[in-house]
Amino acid sequence: MTATDTETQQPHAEPRLIDTSDAPEPRFLDDRVAHWAVTTPDADAITYLERTWTYAQLDDRIRRLAGALAAWGVGRGDVVSFLDKNHPACLELSLAAGSLGAANAIINFRLAPDEIDYAINDAGSKVLVVGTELMPAIEKIRDQLEHVEHVVEVTPGGGAGDAYEQLLAEATPVGRSREVTPEDTALIMYSSGTTGRPKGVTLSHANMSAHTLAAHDGWGFEEGDKSLVAMPLFHVGGSSYIMFGLHDGIPSIMTREPDGASLAGAILGGANRTFLVPAVLAQVLQSGPDAVKLFGALKTYTYGAAPMPPPLLRAAMEAWPDTDFIQVYGLTEVCGVATQLSAEDHRTAVSSGHPERLVSAGKPLPGVEVRIVDPGTLEDLPVGEHGEIWLRTPQLFAGYLGKPEATAEVLHHGGPDHGWFRTGDGGRLDADGFVYVQDRLKDMIISGGENIYSPEVERVLAEHPAVMEVAVIGVPDDRWGESVKAVVAFHEGASATPDELIAYSREQLAHFKCPKTVEVVDALPRNPTGKVLKRTLRDTYGEG
């Protein structure tokens, strides 16, 4: 089967939508910043901590950074990397490198040192911009970074001694290279893979531009709106979302982390549109009436990247009746969003006689096609039947960096299936084209918006001397959507406490990947061929 493609108002004021009719359709990541730098140069572009940059200032910083990179020999086909918590320097690096035909490989700052080492080397990064807090980790592995020629330290506040700011101040601005094409890779986002090591997802200017145009279709930014960018920029939920505000020329307020105090400060500063994971909603609702009232200032709350428990969604819609809730489903490989459950669908799901649609992922974005396919026969399935979700869209990545075999497993080239992407997610379509994501054929756990591949965790725990066999699953979690659970069986005569196993995993993995709970069993359930029955484990320890 195939499917294709009211704001809250003050009583005395009619909303005025942002007019972008005179702006060129974007082909490159920096197109719209350059446009607003000419047409509205003094308008605020980015606010971060105590600093604010206008569009003219932001464009100048991007051009200066491009000049510095070019002076170091960075050009078309090269890669640079950014490692820090959220910082405008990451955005500037993406746009500056992209204008030279290079790509920014944004590294997850939560990774363990050996995981950081792997990603930077896998990307072949020539330049690394790294935050002060992460410098000690880089110093420990500096001699292992095979391709890095320059390391630039950046501080949160940008004060005296900030090497990044000094680099910009001394650089000669340069424009976009004439050699760059929209098909050139602009971003490399690392996503968990079947080997347990992350894969570099290559996203082009054309991919990202298509996503920006389609994913915020119907949002209707109004004059006076401000976009709250709190999702981490190493995630497409951050790096793709920030392009919305830049596209429409409105101000964006970026937080360093999505903690309560930072989010509250941004909303008090006028931010009224945002994208966050459902876990944040749960935290706000548990924080008391003052927090609930403050978040009521949001016109739009888009959520995704993790399951939204239905009781939490109902509570949020009751607490903020004037807020537009939008659910999104997608993957890094399509720049983020592929389907969207609109605010209108949220509000009318019950009254229209389809309350089940509140747990759907909505309908495909403009330009996105969806199929439900039998993963065994590769035949399309009828309405309502469960199968693998396939996508085709201009947002679709070109492949995994340096991994043609992994790319071939998910991308079809040639024949009637040309251009289709196998998501590995299981789901169905209803008669009206709503997509229901019901489980994951890939054994992925999504906790607080982070993708965690269970074999990676299993690989570490299996090395513990007491562990004979281990299976890692995701179990429902009211705060994070899912949490990581390890089910282990010990060698005869051996034992370890759950706390010991959790601590052991934390020595080798980022903490968000490590089990929150450990269950000890005599033996793991297996089918006649010896395969571990993870579905049985999910049924035993919580609905999967």
Secondary structure, 3 states (H helix, E strand, C coil): CEECCCCCCCCCCCCCECCCCCCCCCCCCCHHHHHHHHHCCCCEEEEECCEEEEHHHHHHHHHHHHHHHHHCCCCCCCEEEEECCCCHHHHHHHHHHHHCCCEEEECCCCCCHHHHHHHHHHHCCCEEEEEHHHHHHHHHHHHHCCCCCEEEEECCCCCCCCHHHHHHHHCCCCCCCCCCCCCCEEEEEEECCCCCCCEEEEEEHHHHHHHHHHHCCCCCCECCCCEEECCCCCCHHHHCCHHHHHHHCCCEEECCCCCHHHHHHHHHCCCCEEEECHHHHHHHHCCCHHHHHHHCCCCEEEECCCCCCHHHHHHHHHHCCCCEEEEEECCHHHCCCCEEECHHHHHHCCCCCCHHHHHCCCEECCCCEEEEECCCCCCECCCCCCEEEEEECCCCCCEECCCHHHHHHHECCCCCCCCCEEEEEEEEECCCCCEEEEEECCCEEEECCEEEEHHHHHHHHCCCCCEEEEEEEEEEECCCEEEEEEEEEECCCCCCCHHHHHHHHHCCCCHHHCCCEEEECCCCCECCCCCECHHHHHHHHCCC
